Amino acid sequence: MVDPGLTANLQVLPNPTKNTPTLPIPTIMNTVSPIPPENDLAAGTPGVFGLLTGAVPIPIQVPVSVEVKWKVKKNDAEIQPGQGYLAPKGLSSPILELVFLALKIEELDASFSPAPDHYTISATVTVKALGLSSGPVEVPDPKANPPLPPITLDIPAILGIPTVLALFRHSNYAVKSGDDLGSALLVVPNNAALKSANDLVPVLDTLRETITRLQSFKQETVSTLDLATFLLGLGTLIDAVNDQPQFQLAVAKFEPVKKDDVVVREAHGIPNLDQIIFSESGWRVFPPRMGGKDDAADEASAVILISVGGNGVKLWGDPSFSDQGDSLGDHLSLELFVGPVGWATIQTLDGEFKQPTDVAVFPPGAFVQNVINRNPKNFNDTISSIEFIKPQPV
């Protein structure tokens, strides 16, 4: 006979192969006496068949809902979206997506070793069906069998940005002017963590991708840096160098600066650009094709500087960090600083600059100072030495 007395017991059982709970098929049980009722349709049926009694299990589909509430802790303190991370799908979705934010920036040099922040991720899960609920259950649950371990992540909270100076042979980073091919000279500081194009290229590409993703959330993640402005500068540098048919990378040195044969200070840069010969290949060709004939002295017509902390570079018209000398020299110099925006460019050095306002600098926030032009002369194709400099305290 058909037993009308059906009940469903629901329970959340652990899946032995996953760390997520599963809801089994409800267990259907007989809750009435096996004695046939008076209105039993089988009453009077002769033979053995009429003596059978029992319960027929009826499979049913049960609508089940799962409620999840995620918790994110940073160094053992619970934090909300925007406090070191973003949760694009919120904290109530069965699938959790997190984007961890860089909250400050530092120069990526040989000493760069940011201590990571320790994150712990947990969830509270409640399962509901047929008006019944199971939970809330804490996940991870150290009391479970087997124990469910917590989800832990160590995430660096500092964005490392390398200092890179790029000198281009032609104004506006052109790849050719007349019969002259374009070229790019990259110079990195002596304490740089990345001292070859083979190391530098993938880091700059990754940095560009990282900042692009952060920008897609339209939220300022680095309080000391305008990401949109910096992304423009980083992209300008990468794209401009990508196009150049000739390339070279040099590492700055610490060089003594003398006056009247007396050492007066130490400079951090390249004292003679004529010692640098361009390879006849772009920067993504490794190893580069050597055998070029063009050196880097008196060739710069455009400049890009990427850095942080307001760092700058000094461009000298004469070798050995000098703007002095006889009347035949290029006795000129200027200082270019990235300011708070993380990059600076002079798209053309074609001008007889005598004061900072004569120089077109981009973007707003970057600036030029201490322009010297002793024998008024065009700055284009005159740079013979370069020096990395720090901003002077106000």
Residue pairs with C-beta under 8 A, 6 or more apart in sequence:
1 36
1 40
1 41
1 42
1 52
1 53
1 54
2 56
3 30
3 32
3 54
3 55
3 56
4 32
5 30
5 31
5 32
5 55
6 28
6 29
6 31
6 58
7 28
7 29
7 31
8 26
8 27
8 28
8 60
8 62
8 130
9 26
9 27
9 29
10 23
10 26
10 62
10 127
10 129
10 130
10 132
10 134
11 24
11 134
12 21
12 22
12 23
12 127
12 134
12 135
12 137
13 21
13 22
13 23
13 24
14 21
14 22
14 144
14 145
15 21
15 22
19 139
19 140
19 148
20 139
21 125
21 127
21 137
23 64
23 127
23 129
25 59
26 60
26 62
28 55
28 57
28 58
29 55
30 54
30 55
34 53
34 54
34 55
35 53
36 42
36 43
36 53
42 49
42 50
43 50
44 50
62 129
62 130
63 129
64 127
64 128
64 129
65 127
65 128
65 129
66 94
66 125
66 126
66 127
66 128
67 92
67 125
67 126
67 127
67 128
67 135
67 136
68 92
68 93
68 94
68 123
68 124
68 125
69 91
69 92
69 123
69 124
69 136
70 87
70 91
70 92
70 96
70 121
70 122
70 123
71 78
71 91
71 121
71 122
71 123
71 124
72 78
72 79
72 80
72 85
72 87
72 91
72 98
72 119
72 120
72 121
73 79
73 119
73 120
73 121
73 122
74 83
74 84
74 117
74 118
74 119
75 117
75 118
76 118
76 120
79 85
81 87
81 91
82 219
84 100
84 101
84 103
84 117
84 157
85 98
85 99
85 100
85 101
85 119
86 98
86 99
86 101
86 217
86 219
87 96
87 97
87 98
87 99
88 97
88 99
88 217
89 95
89 96
89 97
96 121
96 123
98 121
99 213
99 214
99 217
100 119
100 153
100 155
100 157
101 157
101 214
101 221
101 222
102 156
102 157
102 158
102 159
102 214
102 221
102 222
103 157
103 158
103 221
103 222
103 223
104 157
104 158
104 159
104 222
104 223
104 224
105 158
105 159
105 160
105 161
105 222
105 224
105 225
105 308
105 342
106 112
106 114
106 158
106 159
106 160
106 161
106 308
107 160
107 161
107 162
107 163
107 307
107 308
107 309
107 311
108 160
108 161
108 162
108 163
108 192
108 193
108 194
108 203
109 162
109 163
109 189
109 191
109 192
109 193
110 191
110 192
110 193
111 191
112 160
112 193
114 156
114 157
114 158
114 160
115 156
116 154
116 155
116 156
116 157
117 154
117 155
117 156
117 157
118 152
118 153
118 154
119 152
119 153
119 154
119 155
120 150
120 151
120 152
121 150
121 151
121 152
121 153
122 138
122 139
122 140
122 150
122 151
123 138
123 139
124 135
124 136
124 137
124 138
124 139
125 135
125 136
125 137
125 139
126 133
126 134
126 135
126 136
126 137
127 133
127 134
127 135
128 134
139 148
140 147
140 148
140 149
140 150
140 151
141 147
141 148
142 148
159 207
159 210
159 222
159 225
160 193
161 207
161 230
161 306
161 307
161 308
161 342
162 188
162 192
162 193
162 194
162 200
162 203
162 204
162 306
163 188
163 189
163 192
163 305
163 306
163 307
163 308
163 311
163 388
164 186
164 187
164 188
164 200
164 204
164 237
164 305
164 306
164 307
165 186
165 187
165 188
165 303
165 304
165 305
165 313
165 386
165 388
166 184
166 185
166 186
166 187
166 237
166 240
166 241
166 303
166 304
166 305
167 184
167 185
167 187
167 296
167 299
167 300
167 302
167 303
167 383
167 386
168 174
168 182
168 183
168 184
168 240
168 244
168 300
168 301
168 302
168 303
168 304
169 177
169 180
169 181
169 182
169 183
169 184
169 246
169 299
169 300
169 301
170 176
170 177
170 180
170 182
170 301
170 302
171 177
171 301
171 302
171 347
171 348
171 349
171 350
171 380
172 302
172 347
172 348
173 182
173 184
173 240
173 243
173 244
173 302
173 304
173 347
174 182
175 181
175 182
175 243
175 244
175 245
176 182
176 245
181 245
181 246
182 243
182 244
182 245
182 246
183 244
183 245
183 246
183 247
183 248
183 278
183 294
183 296
183 299
184 240
184 241
184 244
184 246
184 247
184 248
184 283
185 247
185 248
185 249
185 250
185 273
185 276
185 278
185 296
185 299
185 300
186 197
186 200
186 241
186 247
186 248
186 249
186 250
186 283
187 249
187 250
187 251
187 252
187 269
187 270
187 386
188 194
188 195
188 200
188 249
188 250
188 251
188 252
189 251
189 252
189 268
189 388
190 251
190 252
190 253
190 254
190 268
192 251
194 200
194 203
195 249
195 251
196 249
197 247
197 249
197 283
197 284
197 286
197 288
198 286
200 249
201 283
201 284
204 234
204 237
204 238
205 238
207 234
208 231
208 234
208 235
208 238
211 227
211 230
211 231
211 234
212 231
214 221
214 227
215 227
215 228
215 231
220 226
220 227
221 227
224 340
225 308
225 340
225 341
225 342
226 340
226 341
226 342
229 341
229 342
229 343
229 363
229 365
230 341
230 342
230 343
232 343
232 363
233 304
233 306
233 341
233 342
233 343
233 344
233 345
233 363
234 306
234 343
236 304
236 343
236 345
237 304
237 306
237 343
240 304
241 247
241 282
241 283
242 282
242 283
242 284
244 282
244 283
245 280
245 281
245 282
246 278
246 279
246 280
246 281
246 282
246 292
246 294
247 278
247 279
247 281
247 282
247 283
247 288
248 276
248 277
248 278
248 279
248 288
248 296
249 283
250 270
250 276
250 296
252 268
252 269
252 270
252 386
252 388
253 268
253 269
253 270
253 271
254 266
254 267
254 268
255 266
255 267
255 268
255 269
255 271
255 320
255 321
256 263
256 265
256 266
256 267
257 263
257 264
257 265
257 266
257 267
257 320
257 321
258 264
258 320
267 321
267 387
268 387
268 388
268 389
269 313
269 314
269 321
269 385
269 386
269 387
269 388
270 276
270 385
270 386
271 319
271 320
271 321
271 385
272 297
272 319
272 320
272 384
272 385
273 295
273 296
273 297
273 298
273 299
273 319
273 383
273 384
273 385
273 386
274 295
274 296
274 297
274 298
274 319
274 384
275 295
276 295
276 296
276 297
277 292
277 293
277 294
277 295
277 296
278 292
278 294
278 295
278 296
279 285
279 288
279 289
279 290
279 291
279 292
280 289
280 290
280 291
280 292
281 288
281 289
297 319
297 383
297 384
298 330
298 381
298 382
298 383
298 384
299 381
299 383
300 315
300 349
300 381
300 382
300 383
301 348
301 349
301 350
301 380
301 381
302 345
302 346
302 347
302 348
302 349
303 313
303 315
303 336
303 344
303 345
303 346
303 349
304 343
304 344
304 345
305 311
305 312
305 313
305 336
305 338
305 343
305 344
305 345
306 338
306 342
306 343
307 338
307 342
307 343
308 338
308 342
309 390
309 391
310 337
310 338
310 339
310 340
310 390
310 391
311 337
311 338
311 388
311 389
311 390
311 391
312 335
312 336
312 337
312 338
312 344
312 388
312 389
312 390
312 391
313 335
313 336
313 386
313 387
313 388
313 389
314 321
314 333
314 334
314 335
314 336
314 370
314 386
314 387
314 389
315 333
315 334
315 335
315 336
315 379
315 383
315 386
316 322
316 323
316 332
316 333
316 383
316 384
316 385
316 386
316 387
317 323
317 329
317 330
317 331
317 332
317 333
317 377
317 379
317 382
317 383
317 384
318 324
318 325
318 329
318 330
318 331
318 384
318 385
319 384
319 385
320 385
321 385
321 387
322 329
322 385
323 331
323 332
323 333
323 372
323 374
324 331
324 374
325 331
327 375
329 375
330 377
330 382
330 384
331 372
331 373
331 374
331 375
331 377
332 353
332 371
332 372
332 373
332 374
332 375
332 377
332 379
332 382
333 370
333 371
333 372
334 353
334 356
334 359
334 368
334 369
334 370
334 371
334 372
334 379
335 368
335 369
335 370
335 389
336 344
336 346
336 361
336 366
336 367
336 368
337 344
337 366
337 367
337 368
337 369
337 391
338 344
338 366
339 365
339 366
339 367
340 365
341 363
341 364
341 365
341 366
343 363
343 366
344 361
344 362
344 363
344 366
344 367
345 361
345 362
345 363
345 366
346 359
346 360
346 361
346 368
347 360
347 362
348 360
348 380
349 378
349 379
349 380
349 381
349 382
349 383
350 378
350 379
350 380
351 358
351 359
351 378
351 379
351 380
352 358
352 373
352 376
352 377
352 378
352 379
353 359
353 371
353 373
353 379
354 371
354 373
354 376
355 371
356 367
356 368
356 369
356 370
356 371
358 371
359 368
359 371
361 367
361 368
373 379
